[in-house]
């Protein structure tokens, strides 16, 4: 599942204009980490556990 998500994210262009059309929460890769962005602007680093459920491993200021 994580590899599938990474492949999909790599296909997006480098500009951020695509983010405007995607509802929250938004998921994208930044510096090799999967980021979850919420509507209020908070950003979290996530991973997937063995059951493919997201696990928050950190918060970005």
N, C-alpha and C positions, 0 to 999 in steps of 0.2 A: 504494500500500500504506500509506504513512504517513497519507494522508487518511482511509482506511478505519479505521485504528487510532484516529485522533483522534475520528472520529464515534462509534465504539463507546465510547470512554472518556468522551465528553461525555454519554452516555446514563445513566451511573451516577449514583447519588445522591451528595450531598456528604459524607455520613457515611462513616466508614471501616469499618463493620461488614461490608461485602461482602468485604473483604480476607481475613477469617478463612476463607472457604470456597474460596479460590483457591490452588492449589499453587504452589510456587516453581519458577522465578523469576517474580516478579510484575512486570507492566508497567503503568504509569499515567502520566498527565500531571500535572505540577505546575509552575505558573508558566510555562506555555507550552513546557515541556521534557518529553521522554519519559524516564521513570525506570524503570530495571530494578533490582529489589530481590532480593537473593539470600537464601537461608535463614539465613545467618549474620548478616544485618542490614546488609550492605554495599549501598550504593546507587550506581548509575552513571547518568550521563547518556548516552543513546544517540541515534544517528541511523541512517538506513538508506542504504546505498550504492546505486549504480545497479543492482546485481543483487539488491536487497532483502535484503541481509545486514546484520545489526546491526553498528555500529561504535561502540565506546565512546569518547566524546569528553571525559569527565571523571568524577571520582569525588566523591561527596558525603560529607562526614564523618558 
